[in-house]
Amino acid sequence: MTTIDQAKAMAKRLRAALSAHGTDITHSTSLELVAAELGHRDWNTAAARLPAALTDGIAFHQAIPILRIFDEAKAREFYCDFLGFAVTMEHRHEPSLPLYMAIERAGLELHLSEHHGDASPGSTSFVWMTGVVAFQAELIAKNYGYGRPGIEDLPWGRQVEVADPFGNRIRFCERKG
């Protein structure tokens, strides 16, 4: 992930490169362009969300929730057919032993496990996302017999909550902004 210092250096290099080609921009404009390239609304948003410089070499990346499941067919119906995830990995120590499976959609990875002790049934995972209105419309259009999630407007964003057949909840939320 790009740090705030790296983003500032990118802006400085951009400004210098454009100047060398006869196009002068302000430092502020170069910061705004870098912020947009990194997927942020503006430089202030980027500065608030980008991590500080890594001084000790430690960096944390995406957290991957592990959700407990009890029935492989129901899990595939809910996570793949309804939510639209694709299976990226399946593992069993032996053919008759519990399944551990990774699924992914649009950059979100979840792990599903039949193993006792991997996770507690009834967990809640919170996921920041963009496109929550389109996602909710997609889910409603599937006419899934066990859920038709709505959109909830909350102080921190617009949220769609789904509950899987095992009591786990996932809250998909788009920041207000």
CORFENGI-V183172 format. One record per backbone hydrogen bond with DSSP energy under -0.5 kcal/mol. NH is the residue of the N-H (numbers start at 1). CO is the residue of the C=O. If there is no record, write none. Layout:
<<NH	CO> <NH	CO>>
This chain:
<<4	51> <7	3> <8	4> <9	5> <10	6> <11	7> <12	8> <13	9> <14	10> <15	11> <16	12> <17	13> <18	14> <19	15> <20	16> <21	17> <21	18> <22	19> <23	18> <24	22> <30	26> <31	27> <32	28> <33	29> <34	30> <35	31> <36	32> <37	33> <38	34> <39	36> <40	35> <46	42> <47	43> <48	44> <49	45> <50	46> <51	2> <55	53> <65	63> <67	65> <67	111> <69	113> <75	71> <76	72> <77	73> <78	74> <79	75> <80	75> <80	76> <81	76> <82	77> <83	78> <84	80> <85	79> <86	104> <88	102> <89	102> <91	100> <97	94> <100	91> <101	112> <102	89> <103	110> <104	86> <105	108> <108	105> <109	107> <110	103> <111	65> <112	101> <113	67> <114	99> <118	115> <123	120> <125	169> <127	171> <129	173> <135	131> <136	132> <137	133> <138	134> <139	135> <140	136> <141	137> <142	138> <142	139> <143	140> <144	139> <147	144> <152	159> <154	152> <154	157> <157	154> <158	174> <159	152> <160	172> <162	170> <164	168> <167	164> <169	123> <170	162> <171	125> <172	160> <172	170> <173	127> <173	171> <174	158> <175	173> <176	156>>
